[in-house]
Amino acid sequence: MAKFTKDEFIAGLKEMTILEVKELVDAMKEEFGVDPSAVAVAAAPAQAEEAAGPSTVTLVLTNAGGNKIPVIKLVRDITGLGLKEAKAIADNGGNIKEDISTDEANELKAKFEEAGATVELK
């Protein structure tokens, strides 16, 4: 069995999509019984305290990308807006959800990026 160096592994991760990384994490959970994201979070509590940023953020759509239909569906699912309002946000950008936890914002950001959109956390 070939053994990967840390640099080779990281280079491979950079080439993966968000969905592929999620599948990798799920496979690692199943194979080893350990959540690699929990280990990373547990290893850096001191850093988190030092770099404590805002506890809530706003998720802002900056670009819907080439295929707006999945982005419009996500906006509708998350906000409960109608089709016209969700399409307006997809076309023009804007706040999707305000005053949400950074964890929730990162999860939603990953969903939007998977759909081809660009979002920011403010």
N, C-alpha and C positions, 0 to 999 in steps of 0.2 A: 504494500500500500504506500502510495506516495505521501510524503509529509510536506505540508505547506509551511513556508515561513510566514511570519506575521505580515511582512510587506506584501507578499503574494496574496494573502488572504484579504487584506485591506484593498489591494488593487482590484481583486475580484468583486468585492462588495461595491466598489465605486461604479462598476459596470452594470449592476443589478437595478431593476426597477423597485419601487416601494413594495409592490405586491410580491416580488421575488424575495425581498428581504424579510417580509412578514412570514412567507412560507418557510424560509430558512429558520427563523426564530421558532416557529411552531414545531418544525422538525427537531430542533435542538431540545425543545421542551420535552417532546415525546421520547427522544433517544436517551437523554441524560437525566430527565426529571428535574431540570433546573431551568428557570426563566432567565436567559442571559440579560434581558433588560433590567430585571430586578437586581441582578448582581452589579450591574453598572451603576444603578441608582444607589444601592447600598454602599458602594465603594467610595462615593463622593459626598457624604453628608456635610463634611466640613466646608467643601467648596460651595455647596448650595447655600449654606448659611452666610458665607462671605459675600457671595454674588447674588444675594436675595434681591430679586427684581420685584416688579409689581405682582401682586397675587392674582389680579384679574387683567385681562387684555381684551382687545377688540379684534375680531377677525375681519380683514378687509380684502375684498376681491379686487385685484389690480388688472388682471387680464384673464378672460375666459378661455383663451386658446382658440384653436382652429375649429373644434367641434363643440359647439355651445350647448347642445341638447343635454348631455350628461351633467353639465354644470348647472343648467337651469333646473333640472330634476333635483340635484343636491340642494340648491338654494331653496326650492319649494319644500323639500323634506325637512330641512333644518329650521327654516323660518316660519313655515306655514303660510307663506304668501301665495297669492294667486299667480296664475301663469303670466299675466301681463307684468306684474310687479317684479317677479323673478327674472323675466326676460330683460327688463330694464336694468336690473343690477348686473346681469351677465353682459349686457351690451355696454354699459357705461361704468361699471365698477361701483364699489361702495361698500358700506358696512354690511356684513352678513349677520354677525352676532356680536353684541357688546357685553362687557363685564362678565366674561366667562373665565374659568380657571385656565391656567396655562396648559395643563394636561389635556383638557377637553379641546382647547384651541389647537394643540399639536395633532390630536387625532383627526379633527376636522380638516386641518391643513393637509394632512397626508391623503385624505379622501379627495380633496380638490385637486391636489397635484396628480393623483392617479387618473383623474378625469381630464387632465391636460391644462388645468387652470393655474394661474399664479396668484398666491395670496400672501398677505403680510400680517404679522401680529403687531399691533400697536398698543 
